[in-house]
């Protein structure tokens, strides 16, 4: 039997945020989806930020770029590839995502992150 989450870790729908917008209009094929779920005590439980462009890629259901913490770790999706990322805060991740979305909207190319020379 699954453990019931502690009450302070239970999702508080009133503190959760979900937003979707179309920076180029609905027919432009580009959508940005943001989701952040918080507990009653204000602790971030899960988040997802996604840039979707079905006209550019079929990989990952059109998801060009995304950040989330599903599957128990923080990671970045980039044209069908997934890589772990350092997580400082939701706010810093959101700023990084917004900068990459702006870059994409201007050039139609997300900024490739430099590889960490210490990673193998």
Chimera marker file (.cmm) of the C-alpha trace (Angstrom):
<marker_set name="trace">
<marker id="1" x="0.000" y="0.000" z="0.000" r="1" g="1" b="0" radius="0.5"/>
<marker id="2" x="1.352" y="3.417" z="-0.948" r="1" g="1" b="0" radius="0.5"/>
<marker id="3" x="2.231" y="5.827" z="1.822" r="1" g="1" b="0" radius="0.5"/>
<marker id="4" x="-0.030" y="8.809" z="2.195" r="1" g="1" b="0" radius="0.5"/>
<marker id="5" x="1.945" y="12.058" z="1.778" r="1" g="1" b="0" radius="0.5"/>
<marker id="6" x="2.455" y="14.185" z="4.856" r="1" g="1" b="0" radius="0.5"/>
<marker id="7" x="-0.230" y="16.843" z="5.122" r="1" g="1" b="0" radius="0.5"/>
<marker id="8" x="2.310" y="19.657" z="4.611" r="1" g="1" b="0" radius="0.5"/>
<marker id="9" x="3.354" y="17.968" z="1.337" r="1" g="1" b="0" radius="0.5"/>
<marker id="10" x="-0.152" y="17.664" z="-0.059" r="1" g="1" b="0" radius="0.5"/>
<marker id="11" x="-0.918" y="19.661" z="-3.167" r="1" g="1" b="0" radius="0.5"/>
<marker id="12" x="-2.688" y="22.968" z="-2.558" r="1" g="1" b="0" radius="0.5"/>
<marker id="13" x="-4.612" y="23.779" z="-5.766" r="1" g="1" b="0" radius="0.5"/>
<marker id="14" x="-4.973" y="27.426" z="-4.708" r="1" g="1" b="0" radius="0.5"/>
<marker id="15" x="-1.182" y="27.859" z="-4.655" r="1" g="1" b="0" radius="0.5"/>
<marker id="16" x="-0.583" y="25.978" z="-7.898" r="1" g="1" b="0" radius="0.5"/>
<marker id="17" x="-0.060" y="27.735" z="-11.221" r="1" g="1" b="0" radius="0.5"/>
<marker id="18" x="-0.887" y="26.575" z="-14.745" r="1" g="1" b="0" radius="0.5"/>
<marker id="19" x="-0.540" y="28.787" z="-17.769" r="1" g="1" b="0" radius="0.5"/>
<marker id="20" x="-0.402" y="28.340" z="-21.509" r="1" g="1" b="0" radius="0.5"/>
<marker id="21" x="0.163" y="31.032" z="-24.081" r="1" g="1" b="0" radius="0.5"/>
<marker id="22" x="0.877" y="31.340" z="-27.771" r="1" g="1" b="0" radius="0.5"/>
<marker id="23" x="3.573" y="33.968" z="-28.439" r="1" g="1" b="0" radius="0.5"/>
<marker id="24" x="2.988" y="33.901" z="-32.226" r="1" g="1" b="0" radius="0.5"/>
<marker id="25" x="-0.792" y="33.414" z="-32.054" r="1" g="1" b="0" radius="0.5"/>
<marker id="26" x="-2.553" y="30.036" z="-32.014" r="1" g="1" b="0" radius="0.5"/>
<marker id="27" x="-1.889" y="29.373" z="-35.702" r="1" g="1" b="0" radius="0.5"/>
<marker id="28" x="1.840" y="30.002" z="-35.280" r="1" g="1" b="0" radius="0.5"/>
<marker id="29" x="2.299" y="26.479" z="-33.917" r="1" g="1" b="0" radius="0.5"/>
<marker id="30" x="4.328" y="27.654" z="-30.909" r="1" g="1" b="0" radius="0.5"/>
<marker id="31" x="3.029" y="27.210" z="-27.372" r="1" g="1" b="0" radius="0.5"/>
<marker id="32" x="4.590" y="27.830" z="-23.978" r="1" g="1" b="0" radius="0.5"/>
<marker id="33" x="3.218" y="25.819" z="-21.059" r="1" g="1" b="0" radius="0.5"/>
<marker id="34" x="4.089" y="26.493" z="-17.427" r="1" g="1" b="0" radius="0.5"/>
<marker id="35" x="3.035" y="24.495" z="-14.395" r="1" g="1" b="0" radius="0.5"/>
<marker id="36" x="4.119" y="24.751" z="-10.769" r="1" g="1" b="0" radius="0.5"/>
<marker id="37" x="2.469" y="22.822" z="-7.952" r="1" g="1" b="0" radius="0.5"/>
<marker id="38" x="2.957" y="23.867" z="-4.341" r="1" g="1" b="0" radius="0.5"/>
<marker id="39" x="2.093" y="22.284" z="-1.008" r="1" g="1" b="0" radius="0.5"/>
<marker id="40" x="-0.053" y="23.919" z="1.639" r="1" g="1" b="0" radius="0.5"/>
<marker id="41" x="3.153" y="25.112" z="3.324" r="1" g="1" b="0" radius="0.5"/>
<marker id="42" x="4.373" y="26.700" z="0.069" r="1" g="1" b="0" radius="0.5"/>
<marker id="43" x="6.964" y="24.050" z="-0.808" r="1" g="1" b="0" radius="0.5"/>
<marker id="44" x="7.484" y="23.446" z="-4.541" r="1" g="1" b="0" radius="0.5"/>
<marker id="45" x="6.350" y="19.883" z="-5.247" r="1" g="1" b="0" radius="0.5"/>
<marker id="46" x="6.728" y="19.709" z="-9.031" r="1" g="1" b="0" radius="0.5"/>
<marker id="47" x="7.166" y="21.983" z="-11.995" r="1" g="1" b="0" radius="0.5"/>
<marker id="48" x="7.201" y="21.851" z="-15.766" r="1" g="1" b="0" radius="0.5"/>
<marker id="49" x="8.089" y="24.534" z="-18.308" r="1" g="1" b="0" radius="0.5"/>
<marker id="50" x="7.787" y="23.619" z="-21.978" r="1" g="1" b="0" radius="0.5"/>
<marker id="51" x="8.256" y="25.296" z="-25.350" r="1" g="1" b="0" radius="0.5"/>
<marker id="52" x="6.354" y="23.385" z="-28.017" r="1" g="1" b="0" radius="0.5"/>
<marker id="53" x="6.681" y="23.965" z="-31.750" r="1" g="1" b="0" radius="0.5"/>
<marker id="54" x="4.978" y="21.240" z="-33.745" r="1" g="1" b="0" radius="0.5"/>
<marker id="55" x="6.014" y="22.919" z="-37.016" r="1" g="1" b="0" radius="0.5"/>
<marker id="56" x="9.723" y="22.572" z="-36.169" r="1" g="1" b="0" radius="0.5"/>
<marker id="57" x="10.099" y="19.115" z="-34.655" r="1" g="1" b="0" radius="0.5"/>
<marker id="58" x="8.154" y="15.914" z="-34.222" r="1" g="1" b="0" radius="0.5"/>
<marker id="59" x="10.595" y="14.718" z="-31.560" r="1" g="1" b="0" radius="0.5"/>
<marker id="60" x="9.203" y="14.597" z="-28.025" r="1" g="1" b="0" radius="0.5"/>
<marker id="61" x="5.690" y="15.541" z="-29.257" r="1" g="1" b="0" radius="0.5"/>
<marker id="62" x="6.915" y="18.880" z="-30.595" r="1" g="1" b="0" radius="0.5"/>
<marker id="63" x="8.633" y="19.809" z="-27.353" r="1" g="1" b="0" radius="0.5"/>
<marker id="64" x="11.649" y="21.849" z="-28.422" r="1" g="1" b="0" radius="0.5"/>
<marker id="65" x="12.737" y="22.801" z="-24.927" r="1" g="1" b="0" radius="0.5"/>
<marker id="66" x="11.553" y="22.007" z="-21.419" r="1" g="1" b="0" radius="0.5"/>
<marker id="67" x="12.614" y="21.971" z="-17.784" r="1" g="1" b="0" radius="0.5"/>
<marker id="68" x="10.927" y="19.810" z="-15.156" r="1" g="1" b="0" radius="0.5"/>
<marker id="69" x="11.485" y="17.704" z="-12.079" r="1" g="1" b="0" radius="0.5"/>
<marker id="70" x="9.482" y="14.621" z="-12.965" r="1" g="1" b="0" radius="0.5"/>
<marker id="71" x="11.010" y="11.183" z="-12.438" r="1" g="1" b="0" radius="0.5"/>
<marker id="72" x="12.711" y="12.383" z="-9.237" r="1" g="1" b="0" radius="0.5"/>
<marker id="73" x="15.361" y="14.699" z="-10.688" r="1" g="1" b="0" radius="0.5"/>
<marker id="74" x="15.709" y="18.119" z="-12.327" r="1" g="1" b="0" radius="0.5"/>
<marker id="75" x="16.349" y="17.920" z="-16.044" r="1" g="1" b="0" radius="0.5"/>
<marker id="76" x="16.202" y="19.724" z="-19.372" r="1" g="1" b="0" radius="0.5"/>
<marker id="77" x="14.630" y="18.419" z="-22.576" r="1" g="1" b="0" radius="0.5"/>
<marker id="78" x="16.193" y="19.686" z="-25.797" r="1" g="1" b="0" radius="0.5"/>
<marker id="79" x="14.943" y="18.373" z="-29.153" r="1" g="1" b="0" radius="0.5"/>
<marker id="80" x="14.216" y="14.905" z="-27.803" r="1" g="1" b="0" radius="0.5"/>
<marker id="81" x="17.310" y="14.604" z="-25.601" r="1" g="1" b="0" radius="0.5"/>
<marker id="82" x="17.236" y="14.775" z="-21.813" r="1" g="1" b="0" radius="0.5"/>
<marker id="83" x="20.062" y="15.969" z="-19.585" r="1" g="1" b="0" radius="0.5"/>
<marker id="84" x="20.218" y="16.563" z="-15.822" r="1" g="1" b="0" radius="0.5"/>
<marker id="85" x="20.539" y="20.193" z="-14.717" r="1" g="1" b="0" radius="0.5"/>
<marker id="86" x="21.685" y="21.937" z="-11.568" r="1" g="1" b="0" radius="0.5"/>
<marker id="87" x="18.689" y="23.261" z="-9.642" r="1" g="1" b="0" radius="0.5"/>
<marker id="88" x="19.179" y="26.414" z="-7.574" r="1" g="1" b="0" radius="0.5"/>
<marker id="89" x="15.570" y="27.601" z="-7.393" r="1" g="1" b="0" radius="0.5"/>
<marker id="90" x="12.382" y="27.618" z="-9.396" r="1" g="1" b="0" radius="0.5"/>
<marker id="91" x="12.870" y="31.321" z="-10.078" r="1" g="1" b="0" radius="0.5"/>
<marker id="92" x="16.374" y="30.875" z="-11.538" r="1" g="1" b="0" radius="0.5"/>
<marker id="93" x="15.192" y="27.947" z="-13.679" r="1" g="1" b="0" radius="0.5"/>
<marker id="94" x="12.259" y="30.036" z="-14.902" r="1" g="1" b="0" radius="0.5"/>
<marker id="95" x="14.616" y="32.900" z="-15.866" r="1" g="1" b="0" radius="0.5"/>
<marker id="96" x="16.867" y="30.485" z="-17.760" r="1" g="1" b="0" radius="0.5"/>
<marker id="97" x="13.846" y="29.015" z="-19.554" r="1" g="1" b="0" radius="0.5"/>
<marker id="98" x="12.451" y="32.457" z="-20.453" r="1" g="1" b="0" radius="0.5"/>
<marker id="99" x="15.821" y="33.539" z="-21.901" r="1" g="1" b="0" radius="0.5"/>
<marker id="100" x="15.983" y="30.380" z="-24.026" r="1" g="1" b="0" radius="0.5"/>
<marker id="101" x="12.385" y="30.892" z="-25.212" r="1" g="1" b="0" radius="0.5"/>
<marker id="102" x="13.190" y="34.475" z="-26.265" r="1" g="1" b="0" radius="0.5"/>
<marker id="103" x="16.267" y="33.216" z="-28.108" r="1" g="1" b="0" radius="0.5"/>
<marker id="104" x="14.157" y="30.599" z="-29.878" r="1" g="1" b="0" radius="0.5"/>
<marker id="105" x="11.423" y="33.045" z="-30.884" r="1" g="1" b="0" radius="0.5"/>
<marker id="106" x="14.024" y="35.372" z="-32.395" r="1" g="1" b="0" radius="0.5"/>
<marker id="107" x="16.018" y="32.714" z="-34.258" r="1" g="1" b="0" radius="0.5"/>
<marker id="108" x="13.895" y="29.521" z="-34.227" r="1" g="1" b="0" radius="0.5"/>
<marker id="109" x="16.881" y="27.814" z="-32.624" r="1" g="1" b="0" radius="0.5"/>
<marker id="110" x="17.091" y="27.194" z="-28.868" r="1" g="1" b="0" radius="0.5"/>
<marker id="111" x="20.422" y="28.039" z="-27.359" r="1" g="1" b="0" radius="0.5"/>
<marker id="112" x="22.501" y="24.897" z="-27.061" r="1" g="1" b="0" radius="0.5"/>
<marker id="113" x="23.968" y="24.576" z="-23.606" r="1" g="1" b="0" radius="0.5"/>
<marker id="114" x="27.714" y="24.067" z="-23.471" r="1" g="1" b="0" radius="0.5"/>
<marker id="115" x="28.746" y="20.631" z="-22.331" r="1" g="1" b="0" radius="0.5"/>
<marker id="116" x="30.243" y="20.387" z="-18.876" r="1" g="1" b="0" radius="0.5"/>
<marker id="117" x="33.884" y="19.308" z="-19.394" r="1" g="1" b="0" radius="0.5"/>
<marker id="118" x="33.671" y="17.232" z="-16.195" r="1" g="1" b="0" radius="0.5"/>
<marker id="119" x="30.739" y="15.143" z="-17.472" r="1" g="1" b="0" radius="0.5"/>
<marker id="120" x="31.436" y="11.868" z="-19.226" r="1" g="1" b="0" radius="0.5"/>
<link id1="1" id2="2" r="1" g="1" b="0" radius="0.2"/>
<link id1="2" id2="3" r="1" g="1" b="0" radius="0.2"/>
<link id1="3" id2="4" r="1" g="1" b="0" radius="0.2"/>
<link id1="4" id2="5" r="1" g="1" b="0" radius="0.2"/>
<link id1="5" id2="6" r="1" g="1" b="0" radius="0.2"/>
<link id1="6" id2="7" r="1" g="1" b="0" radius="0.2"/>
<link id1="7" id2="8" r="1" g="1" b="0" radius="0.2"/>
<link id1="8" id2="9" r="1" g="1" b="0" radius="0.2"/>
<link id1="9" id2="10" r="1" g="1" b="0" radius="0.2"/>
<link id1="10" id2="11" r="1" g="1" b="0" radius="0.2"/>
<link id1="11" id2="12" r="1" g="1" b="0" radius="0.2"/>
<link id1="12" id2="13" r="1" g="1" b="0" radius="0.2"/>
<link id1="13" id2="14" r="1" g="1" b="0" radius="0.2"/>
<link id1="14" id2="15" r="1" g="1" b="0" radius="0.2"/>
<link id1="15" id2="16" r="1" g="1" b="0" radius="0.2"/>
<link id1="16" id2="17" r="1" g="1" b="0" radius="0.2"/>
<link id1="17" id2="18" r="1" g="1" b="0" radius="0.2"/>
<link id1="18" id2="19" r="1" g="1" b="0" radius="0.2"/>
<link id1="19" id2="20" r="1" g="1" b="0" radius="0.2"/>
<link id1="20" id2="21" r="1" g="1" b="0" radius="0.2"/>
<link id1="21" id2="22" r="1" g="1" b="0" radius="0.2"/>
<link id1="22" id2="23" r="1" g="1" b="0" radius="0.2"/>
<link id1="23" id2="24" r="1" g="1" b="0" radius="0.2"/>
<link id1="24" id2="25" r="1" g="1" b="0" radius="0.2"/>
<link id1="25" id2="26" r="1" g="1" b="0" radius="0.2"/>
<link id1="26" id2="27" r="1" g="1" b="0" radius="0.2"/>
<link id1="27" id2="28" r="1" g="1" b="0" radius="0.2"/>
<link id1="28" id2="29" r="1" g="1" b="0" radius="0.2"/>
<link id1="29" id2="30" r="1" g="1" b="0" radius="0.2"/>
<link id1="30" id2="31" r="1" g="1" b="0" radius="0.2"/>
<link id1="31" id2="32" r="1" g="1" b="0" radius="0.2"/>
<link id1="32" id2="33" r="1" g="1" b="0" radius="0.2"/>
<link id1="33" id2="34" r="1" g="1" b="0" radius="0.2"/>
<link id1="34" id2="35" r="1" g="1" b="0" radius="0.2"/>
<link id1="35" id2="36" r="1" g="1" b="0" radius="0.2"/>
<link id1="36" id2="37" r="1" g="1" b="0" radius="0.2"/>
<link id1="37" id2="38" r="1" g="1" b="0" radius="0.2"/>
<link id1="38" id2="39" r="1" g="1" b="0" radius="0.2"/>
<link id1="39" id2="40" r="1" g="1" b="0" radius="0.2"/>
<link id1="40" id2="41" r="1" g="1" b="0" radius="0.2"/>
<link id1="41" id2="42" r="1" g="1" b="0" radius="0.2"/>
<link id1="42" id2="43" r="1" g="1" b="0" radius="0.2"/>
<link id1="43" id2="44" r="1" g="1" b="0" radius="0.2"/>
<link id1="44" id2="45" r="1" g="1" b="0" radius="0.2"/>
<link id1="45" id2="46" r="1" g="1" b="0" radius="0.2"/>
<link id1="46" id2="47" r="1" g="1" b="0" radius="0.2"/>
<link id1="47" id2="48" r="1" g="1" b="0" radius="0.2"/>
<link id1="48" id2="49" r="1" g="1" b="0" radius="0.2"/>
<link id1="49" id2="50" r="1" g="1" b="0" radius="0.2"/>
<link id1="50" id2="51" r="1" g="1" b="0" radius="0.2"/>
<link id1="51" id2="52" r="1" g="1" b="0" radius="0.2"/>
<link id1="52" id2="53" r="1" g="1" b="0" radius="0.2"/>
<link id1="53" id2="54" r="1" g="1" b="0" radius="0.2"/>
<link id1="54" id2="55" r="1" g="1" b="0" radius="0.2"/>
<link id1="55" id2="56" r="1" g="1" b="0" radius="0.2"/>
<link id1="56" id2="57" r="1" g="1" b="0" radius="0.2"/>
<link id1="57" id2="58" r="1" g="1" b="0" radius="0.2"/>
<link id1="58" id2="59" r="1" g="1" b="0" radius="0.2"/>
<link id1="59" id2="60" r="1" g="1" b="0" radius="0.2"/>
<link id1="60" id2="61" r="1" g="1" b="0" radius="0.2"/>
<link id1="61" id2="62" r="1" g="1" b="0" radius="0.2"/>
<link id1="62" id2="63" r="1" g="1" b="0" radius="0.2"/>
<link id1="63" id2="64" r="1" g="1" b="0" radius="0.2"/>
<link id1="64" id2="65" r="1" g="1" b="0" radius="0.2"/>
<link id1="65" id2="66" r="1" g="1" b="0" radius="0.2"/>
<link id1="66" id2="67" r="1" g="1" b="0" radius="0.2"/>
<link id1="67" id2="68" r="1" g="1" b="0" radius="0.2"/>
<link id1="68" id2="69" r="1" g="1" b="0" radius="0.2"/>
<link id1="69" id2="70" r="1" g="1" b="0" radius="0.2"/>
<link id1="70" id2="71" r="1" g="1" b="0" radius="0.2"/>
<link id1="71" id2="72" r="1" g="1" b="0" radius="0.2"/>
<link id1="72" id2="73" r="1" g="1" b="0" radius="0.2"/>
<link id1="73" id2="74" r="1" g="1" b="0" radius="0.2"/>
<link id1="74" id2="75" r="1" g="1" b="0" radius="0.2"/>
<link id1="75" id2="76" r="1" g="1" b="0" radius="0.2"/>
<link id1="76" id2="77" r="1" g="1" b="0" radius="0.2"/>
<link id1="77" id2="78" r="1" g="1" b="0" radius="0.2"/>
<link id1="78" id2="79" r="1" g="1" b="0" radius="0.2"/>
<link id1="79" id2="80" r="1" g="1" b="0" radius="0.2"/>
<link id1="80" id2="81" r="1" g="1" b="0" radius="0.2"/>
<link id1="81" id2="82" r="1" g="1" b="0" radius="0.2"/>
<link id1="82" id2="83" r="1" g="1" b="0" radius="0.2"/>
<link id1="83" id2="84" r="1" g="1" b="0" radius="0.2"/>
<link id1="84" id2="85" r="1" g="1" b="0" radius="0.2"/>
<link id1="85" id2="86" r="1" g="1" b="0" radius="0.2"/>
<link id1="86" id2="87" r="1" g="1" b="0" radius="0.2"/>
<link id1="87" id2="88" r="1" g="1" b="0" radius="0.2"/>
<link id1="88" id2="89" r="1" g="1" b="0" radius="0.2"/>
<link id1="89" id2="90" r="1" g="1" b="0" radius="0.2"/>
<link id1="90" id2="91" r="1" g="1" b="0" radius="0.2"/>
<link id1="91" id2="92" r="1" g="1" b="0" radius="0.2"/>
<link id1="92" id2="93" r="1" g="1" b="0" radius="0.2"/>
<link id1="93" id2="94" r="1" g="1" b="0" radius="0.2"/>
<link id1="94" id2="95" r="1" g="1" b="0" radius="0.2"/>
<link id1="95" id2="96" r="1" g="1" b="0" radius="0.2"/>
<link id1="96" id2="97" r="1" g="1" b="0" radius="0.2"/>
<link id1="97" id2="98" r="1" g="1" b="0" radius="0.2"/>
<link id1="98" id2="99" r="1" g="1" b="0" radius="0.2"/>
<link id1="99" id2="100" r="1" g="1" b="0" radius="0.2"/>
<link id1="100" id2="101" r="1" g="1" b="0" radius="0.2"/>
<link id1="101" id2="102" r="1" g="1" b="0" radius="0.2"/>
<link id1="102" id2="103" r="1" g="1" b="0" radius="0.2"/>
<link id1="103" id2="104" r="1" g="1" b="0" radius="0.2"/>
<link id1="104" id2="105" r="1" g="1" b="0" radius="0.2"/>
<link id1="105" id2="106" r="1" g="1" b="0" radius="0.2"/>
<link id1="106" id2="107" r="1" g="1" b="0" radius="0.2"/>
<link id1="107" id2="108" r="1" g="1" b="0" radius="0.2"/>
<link id1="108" id2="109" r="1" g="1" b="0" radius="0.2"/>
<link id1="109" id2="110" r="1" g="1" b="0" radius="0.2"/>
<link id1="110" id2="111" r="1" g="1" b="0" radius="0.2"/>
<link id1="111" id2="112" r="1" g="1" b="0" radius="0.2"/>
<link id1="112" id2="113" r="1" g="1" b="0" radius="0.2"/>
<link id1="113" id2="114" r="1" g="1" b="0" radius="0.2"/>
<link id1="114" id2="115" r="1" g="1" b="0" radius="0.2"/>
<link id1="115" id2="116" r="1" g="1" b="0" radius="0.2"/>
<link id1="116" id2="117" r="1" g="1" b="0" radius="0.2"/>
<link id1="117" id2="118" r="1" g="1" b="0" radius="0.2"/>
<link id1="118" id2="119" r="1" g="1" b="0" radius="0.2"/>
<link id1="119" id2="120" r="1" g="1" b="0" radius="0.2"/>
</marker_set>
